C-alpha cells in the first residue's frame, strides 16, 4: 500500500515521533514537533483521545470528529487506534519503535511499564531512542499518583497566589494556559532528548513533571519562591493589583494592560504628556503602590487619561514612550488583526467532517527552515492501515487485526444532522 499522506517538510522533516499522549499538555508538545515537520504517529486507544470529548464542538453538538480542542492540539499528526492491553500490542509498538526517533507518552505513572511497553522495552528495542514521560507530578515522589488539573497546576506553581484583588480569592489565567505552557516545556525536553539520540546515539528516559514546569516558570513563580525561601515572606497581591506590576485598566473601547509602570515612572510621565500630578515625590516612595489610598488616587488620574483614548491609541503612546503595554483584544479582534493577517499567522486546513477550518499557525518564523503548512487533525483511526503497512504488515494481517478489535481503521463518520 502506498502512503496517501504527503511527506513532511520543515526543520524536523525525516524525524518520526511515536505519540502516546492524550488530553492537552502532551498533545501540545507533540503538536509542536509535528508542526516543525516531524511525522508524529498518534496512538489512540479504542474510543480515542479523551480530548475528542471536549468542546467546543461544531454547531454545539458533541461528536468524536468535531472537537475544537482535539483538533487544535493534534494538527499534522497521523492516528492509529490500538488496544494497548492486547497480546499483540508489544509487537506492533515494537515495530513502530524500530522506525521511530523518539517516543513520547503521558499515561499515568507506571502504566506503560504495567503494559510491558515502558522504558526497558524501548531501550532493549532501540538503545538510541529516548522515551519522554509526561505526568502531573513526575514518575517518583510523594505526589506521583495525585490527579491534577489546570487550576491545580497553576496554584501549585505559586503564581496564582499573586493574582487577583487583595481582598478576594486568588484567580488563575483563563482556559488551559498552565497545561499549554507545560506542554511547550515538554516539547523543549523532547527536542533535547531527540538531539541527544541523534548526536550521541544514546537514548534517555526523560521525566517531565507538569507541576515542576509551573514551579520553574519565569512569570513571578521563581521570584516568589526564592523570596519565601530566604526571607519567609509570601508574595503579595498589590492594592488594586498595581503593586504587583501588572494592571488592567479600562479605556474608551475596552481594556489595556500596563506592566511594571511603577518601576519606570519617567517613561510613564512621557506617555501621559508629563502631567504635574505625577511629579509628586510620593509616587517614588518604596511601597507606594501597595498603599490602597495612594493607589486609588493614582488610578483616578490614570483612568481619566485612558478613558479618552482607544486601545490602539494608548498602545501607540506606550510604544513611543517605551512603556510595557498591551491592548486586551477580544477573540474576534485578534482574528481580524492586521498584524497577524500580514504575517500569515492563521492558516486554513481541510477536514472531512468539519470542512475548512482556520486555525492559529506557526508559533514563530525561521528564515532557513520555513514552517510547513499544517494538516488537519486526523480522524479516529484514519491512518491505522497506512501506518501498519509501513511497519511491514500485509493487508490480510491488518484485516485480521481489525476483525479482532485490536486495531481500528475508520474513515470517520459524518456528524449526524
C-alpha positions as CSV (number, residue, x, y, z in Angstrom):
1,X,0.0,0.0,0.0
2,X,1.4,3.4,-1.0
3,X,1.1,6.1,1.7
4,X,-1.6,8.7,1.0
5,X,-0.1,11.1,3.4
6,X,2.2,13.7,1.8
7,X,5.8,13.7,3.0
8,X,6.6,16.3,5.7
9,X,8.9,19.2,5.1
10,X,10.5,21.6,7.6
11,X,13.2,21.6,10.2
12,X,12.2,18.2,11.6
13,X,11.4,16.5,8.3
14,X,12.6,12.9,8.4
15,X,12.0,12.6,12.1
16,X,9.4,10.1,13.3
17,X,7.8,10.5,16.7
18,X,5.6,7.8,18.4
19,X,3.0,9.7,20.3
20,X,1.3,8.0,23.2
21,X,0.0,11.3,24.8
22,X,-3.6,12.4,25.4
23,X,-5.6,15.3,26.7
24,X,-3.8,18.7,26.3
25,X,-0.2,19.1,27.7
26,X,1.3,16.0,26.0
27,X,-0.5,16.5,22.7
28,X,0.6,20.2,22.6
29,X,4.2,19.1,23.0
30,X,3.9,16.6,20.1
31,X,1.8,19.1,18.0
32,X,4.8,21.5,18.1
33,X,7.1,18.7,16.8
34,X,4.5,17.8,14.1
35,X,4.3,21.5,13.2
36,X,8.0,21.6,12.7
37,X,7.8,18.8,10.2
38,X,8.1,15.6,12.2
39,X,6.0,12.6,11.3
40,X,4.0,12.2,14.5
41,X,2.1,8.9,14.8
42,X,-0.5,9.3,17.4
43,X,-1.5,6.0,19.1
44,X,-5.1,6.3,20.3
45,X,-6.8,3.6,22.4
46,X,-10.3,2.4,21.4
47,X,-12.7,5.3,21.8
48,X,-9.9,7.8,21.1
49,X,-8.1,10.5,23.0
50,X,-10.3,11.8,25.8
51,X,-9.8,15.3,24.3
52,X,-12.1,14.2,21.5
53,X,-14.9,14.6,24.0
54,X,-14.0,18.1,25.0
55,X,-15.7,21.1,23.4
56,X,-16.2,23.4,21.7
57,X,-18.0,21.3,19.1
58,X,-19.2,22.2,15.6
59,X,-22.7,23.5,15.9
60,X,-22.6,22.7,19.7
61,X,-23.2,19.0,19.1
62,X,-20.7,16.6,20.7
63,X,-19.1,14.3,18.2
64,X,-15.8,12.4,18.1
65,X,-14.6,14.2,15.0
66,X,-16.0,17.7,15.9
67,X,-14.0,18.7,19.0
68,X,-12.2,22.0,18.6
69,X,-9.9,21.1,21.5
70,X,-8.8,17.9,19.9
71,X,-8.5,19.5,16.5
72,X,-6.1,22.3,17.6
73,X,-3.8,20.1,19.7
74,X,-3.5,17.3,17.1
75,X,-3.0,19.0,13.7
76,X,-0.4,17.5,11.3
77,X,-0.5,14.1,13.1
78,X,-1.5,10.6,11.9
79,X,-3.9,8.4,14.0
80,X,-3.6,4.7,14.7
81,X,-6.1,3.1,17.0
82,X,-4.5,0.3,19.1
83,X,-5.7,-1.6,22.2
84,X,-2.5,-1.4,24.3
85,X,-3.9,-4.2,26.6
86,X,-3.9,-6.7,23.7
87,X,-1.4,-9.5,23.4
88,X,0.0,-8.3,20.1
89,X,0.3,-4.6,21.2
90,X,4.0,-5.1,22.1
91,X,4.7,-6.5,18.7
92,X,3.0,-3.5,17.0
93,X,4.6,-0.9,19.3
94,X,7.9,-2.7,18.8
95,X,7.8,-2.3,15.1
96,X,6.9,1.4,15.5
97,X,9.8,1.9,17.9
98,X,12.1,0.3,15.3
99,X,11.4,3.2,12.9
100,X,11.0,6.0,15.4
101,X,13.4,8.6,16.6
102,X,11.5,9.5,19.8
103,X,8.7,8.1,21.9
104,X,6.5,10.5,24.0
105,X,3.8,9.3,26.4
106,X,1.5,10.8,29.1
107,X,-0.2,7.8,30.6
108,X,-0.4,7.7,34.4
109,X,2.9,7.0,36.1
110,X,3.9,3.3,35.8
111,X,1.0,2.4,33.4
112,X,3.4,1.9,30.4
113,X,5.5,-0.4,32.5
114,X,2.5,-2.3,33.6
115,X,1.7,-2.9,29.9
116,X,5.2,-4.1,29.3
117,X,5.9,-1.1,27.0
118,X,7.9,1.2,29.3
119,X,11.5,2.4,29.3
120,X,13.1,-1.1,29.5
121,X,11.1,-2.2,26.5
122,X,12.1,0.9,24.4
123,X,15.7,0.7,25.5
124,X,16.1,-3.0,24.6
125,X,14.4,-2.4,21.3
126,X,16.4,0.7,20.4
127,X,19.2,1.9,22.6
128,X,19.4,5.2,20.7
129,X,15.7,6.2,21.1
130,X,14.6,8.3,24.1
131,X,11.3,8.0,26.0
132,X,9.8,11.2,27.3
133,X,7.2,10.6,30.0
134,X,4.9,13.5,30.8
135,X,2.9,13.3,34.1
136,X,1.3,15.6,36.6
137,X,3.9,15.4,39.4
138,X,6.6,13.2,37.9
139,X,7.3,9.5,37.9
140,X,8.6,9.4,41.5
141,X,7.9,11.2,44.8
142,X,5.0,11.6,47.2
143,X,2.7,13.2,44.7
144,X,3.3,10.7,41.9
145,X,-0.2,9.3,41.8
146,X,-2.1,12.6,42.5
147,X,-4.5,13.9,40.0
148,X,-4.2,17.4,38.6
149,X,-6.0,20.0,36.5
150,X,-5.0,23.3,35.0
151,X,-6.3,25.0,38.2
152,X,-4.3,22.7,40.5
153,X,-1.1,23.1,38.5
154,X,-1.4,26.9,38.3
155,X,-1.9,27.1,42.1
156,X,0.8,24.6,42.8
157,X,3.3,26.6,40.8
158,X,2.8,29.6,43.1
159,X,1.8,32.2,40.5
160,X,-1.9,32.2,41.4
161,X,-1.2,33.4,44.9
162,X,-0.1,36.8,43.4
163,X,-3.1,37.2,41.1
164,X,-6.3,39.0,41.8
165,X,-7.6,41.7,44.2
166,X,-6.0,41.6,47.7
167,X,-9.5,41.4,49.3
168,X,-10.7,38.5,47.2
169,X,-9.8,34.9,46.3
170,X,-6.7,34.4,44.1
171,X,-7.5,33.8,40.4
172,X,-5.9,31.9,37.6
173,X,-5.5,32.6,33.9
174,X,-8.4,31.5,31.6
175,X,-8.7,28.2,29.9
176,X,-5.9,25.7,29.9
177,X,-2.9,28.1,30.0
178,X,-0.9,26.1,32.6
179,X,-1.3,22.9,30.6
180,X,-0.3,24.6,27.3
181,X,2.7,26.2,28.9
182,X,3.8,22.9,30.4
183,X,3.3,21.3,27.1
184,X,5.7,23.8,25.5
185,X,8.3,22.9,28.1
186,X,7.8,19.2,27.4
187,X,8.4,20.0,23.7
188,X,11.8,21.6,24.6
189,X,12.6,18.5,26.7
190,X,11.6,16.3,23.8
191,X,13.9,18.2,21.4
192,X,16.8,17.8,23.9
193,X,16.2,14.0,24.0
194,X,15.9,13.9,20.2
195,X,19.2,15.8,19.7
196,X,21.0,13.6,22.3
197,X,19.9,10.5,20.4
198,X,21.0,11.9,17.1
199,X,24.4,13.2,18.2
200,X,25.4,10.6,20.8
201,X,23.3,7.6,19.7
202,X,22.2,7.2,23.3
203,X,18.6,7.2,24.4
204,X,17.3,8.6,27.7
205,X,14.2,8.3,29.8
206,X,13.1,11.9,30.3
207,X,10.8,12.6,33.3
208,X,8.7,15.7,32.7
209,X,6.6,16.9,35.6
210,X,3.9,19.4,34.7
211,X,4.0,20.7,38.3
212,X,7.7,21.3,38.0
213,X,7.2,23.1,34.8
214,X,4.9,25.5,36.7
215,X,7.1,25.9,39.7
216,X,10.1,26.7,37.4
217,X,8.2,29.2,35.3
218,X,9.7,32.6,34.9
219,X,6.4,34.5,35.4
220,X,6.7,35.6,39.1
221,X,6.9,32.0,40.3
222,X,10.6,31.5,40.9
223,X,10.9,35.1,42.3
224,X,8.2,34.5,44.9
225,X,9.6,31.0,45.8
226,X,13.1,32.3,46.3
227,X,11.8,35.2,48.3
228,X,9.9,32.9,50.6
229,X,12.9,30.5,50.9
230,X,15.3,33.2,52.0
231,X,13.1,35.7,53.8
232,X,9.9,33.8,54.8
233,X,7.8,36.4,53.0
234,X,4.9,35.4,50.8
235,X,4.0,37.1,47.5
236,X,1.7,40.0,47.7
237,X,-1.4,40.9,45.6
238,X,-1.0,44.7,45.5
239,X,-3.8,47.1,46.2
240,X,-5.8,47.3,43.1
241,X,-3.2,44.9,41.6
242,X,-1.0,47.9,40.7
243,X,1.7,46.9,43.2
244,X,2.1,43.5,41.5
245,X,3.4,45.3,38.5
246,X,0.6,44.4,36.1
247,X,-2.6,46.2,35.9
248,X,-5.7,46.1,33.7
249,X,-7.3,49.5,33.0
250,X,-10.4,50.5,31.2
251,X,-10.1,52.7,28.1
252,X,-12.5,54.2,25.5
253,X,-13.2,50.9,23.7
254,X,-12.2,48.2,26.1
255,X,-9.2,47.5,28.3
256,X,-5.4,47.7,28.2
257,X,-2.8,46.1,30.5
258,X,0.2,48.1,31.8
259,X,3.1,46.3,33.3
260,X,5.8,47.4,35.6
261,X,4.7,51.1,35.5
262,X,5.9,51.8,39.0
263,X,9.5,50.8,38.0
264,X,9.9,53.5,35.3
265,X,7.8,56.5,36.2
266,X,9.9,58.7,33.9
267,X,8.6,56.7,30.9
268,X,5.0,56.8,32.3
269,X,5.3,60.6,32.6
270,X,6.4,60.8,28.9
271,X,3.5,58.6,27.9
272,X,0.9,60.7,29.7
273,X,2.4,64.0,28.4
274,X,4.3,64.9,31.6
275,X,1.3,65.8,33.9
276,X,2.1,67.8,37.0
277,X,0.4,65.3,39.4
278,X,2.9,62.6,38.5
279,X,5.8,64.7,39.7
280,X,4.7,64.3,43.3
281,X,7.5,62.5,45.2
282,X,5.0,60.3,46.9
283,X,4.8,58.0,43.9
284,X,8.6,57.3,44.1
285,X,8.5,56.1,47.7
286,X,9.1,52.5,48.5
287,X,5.8,50.6,48.9
288,X,3.7,53.5,47.4
289,X,1.9,51.2,45.1
290,X,0.9,48.9,47.9
291,X,-0.9,51.7,49.7
292,X,-4.6,51.5,49.0
293,X,-5.3,55.2,49.3
294,X,-2.4,56.2,47.1
295,X,-3.3,53.5,44.5
296,X,-6.9,54.8,44.4
297,X,-5.6,58.4,43.7
298,X,-3.2,57.1,41.1
299,X,-5.8,55.1,39.3
300,X,-8.2,58.0,39.2
301,X,-5.7,60.0,37.3
302,X,-4.8,57.1,35.0
303,X,-8.4,56.3,34.2
304,X,-9.2,59.9,33.4
305,X,-6.4,59.9,30.8
306,X,-7.1,56.4,29.4
307,X,-10.9,56.7,29.1
308,X,-10.5,59.4,26.4
309,X,-8.4,57.1,24.2
310,X,-8.9,53.8,22.4
311,X,-6.8,50.7,23.0
312,X,-4.7,51.3,19.9
313,X,-4.1,55.0,20.8
314,X,-3.0,54.0,24.3
315,X,-0.8,51.3,22.8
316,X,0.8,53.7,20.3
317,X,1.7,56.2,23.1
318,X,3.0,53.4,25.3
319,X,5.3,52.1,22.5
320,X,6.6,55.6,21.8
321,X,7.4,56.1,25.5
322,X,8.7,52.5,25.9
323,X,6.1,51.6,28.5
324,X,5.2,47.9,28.7
325,X,1.6,47.9,27.5
326,X,-0.8,45.7,25.5
327,X,-4.4,46.0,24.4
328,X,-6.7,43.3,25.6
329,X,-8.2,42.2,22.3
330,X,-11.3,40.0,22.0
331,X,-11.0,36.8,20.0
332,X,-12.8,38.5,17.1
333,X,-10.3,41.4,17.2
334,X,-7.3,39.1,17.3
335,X,-8.8,37.1,14.4
336,X,-9.1,40.3,12.3
337,X,-5.9,42.0,13.5
338,X,-3.8,43.4,10.6
339,X,-0.5,42.3,12.3
340,X,-1.5,38.6,12.4
341,X,-3.0,38.8,8.9
342,X,0.0,40.4,7.4
343,X,2.3,37.8,8.8
344,X,0.1,34.9,7.7
345,X,-0.4,33.6,11.2
346,X,-3.7,32.0,10.5
347,X,-3.9,29.1,8.1
348,X,-6.7,27.0,6.6
349,X,-6.9,23.3,6.9
350,X,-9.5,20.9,5.2
351,X,-11.2,18.3,7.4
352,X,-13.5,15.5,6.2
353,X,-16.1,16.4,8.8
354,X,-15.5,20.0,9.8
355,X,-14.8,21.3,6.3
356,X,-12.5,24.3,6.1
357,X,-11.0,25.2,9.5
358,X,-8.9,28.3,10.0
359,X,-6.5,27.9,12.9
360,X,-3.6,29.7,14.5
361,X,-0.4,28.7,12.6
362,X,3.3,28.7,13.3
363,X,4.4,30.0,16.8
364,X,7.5,31.7,15.3
365,X,9.2,32.1,11.9
366,X,12.6,30.7,10.8
367,X,14.4,32.0,7.8
368,X,16.5,29.0,6.9
369,X,13.8,26.4,7.8
370,X,10.3,27.5,6.8
371,X,7.5,26.2,8.8
372,X,5.4,23.7,6.8
373,X,1.7,24.1,6.2
374,X,-0.5,22.4,8.9
375,X,-2.6,19.4,8.1
376,X,-6.0,18.8,9.6
377,X,-6.2,16.8,12.8
378,X,-6.7,13.1,12.0
379,X,-10.0,11.3,12.1
380,X,-10.0,8.5,14.7
381,X,-8.0,5.6,13.2
382,X,-7.6,7.4,9.9
383,X,-4.1,6.2,9.3
384,X,-4.2,2.8,11.0
385,X,-3.9,0.8,7.8
386,X,-1.4,3.1,6.3
387,X,1.0,3.1,9.4
388,X,0.7,-0.7,9.8
389,X,1.5,-1.2,6.1
390,X,4.6,1.0,6.5
391,X,5.6,-1.2,9.5
392,X,5.6,-4.4,7.5
393,X,2.1,-5.8,7.9
394,X,0.2,-7.2,4.9
395,X,-3.4,-6.4,4.1
396,X,-4.5,-9.8,5.3
397,X,-2.8,-9.4,8.7
398,X,-4.3,-5.9,9.1
399,X,-7.8,-7.2,8.2
400,X,-7.3,-9.9,11.0
401,X,-6.2,-7.3,13.5
402,X,-9.2,-5.1,12.7
403,X,-11.6,-8.1,12.9
404,X,-10.2,-9.0,16.3
405,X,-10.7,-5.5,17.6
406,X,-7.0,-5.0,18.4
407,X,-6.8,-2.1,16.0
408,X,-9.5,0.1,14.4
409,X,-9.5,1.7,11.0
410,X,-12.3,4.0,10.1
411,X,-12.7,6.9,7.6
412,X,-14.7,8.8,10.2
413,X,-18.5,9.2,10.4
414,X,-20.3,12.3,9.4
415,X,-21.8,14.4,12.1
416,X,-25.4,13.4,12.5
417,X,-27.7,16.1,11.2
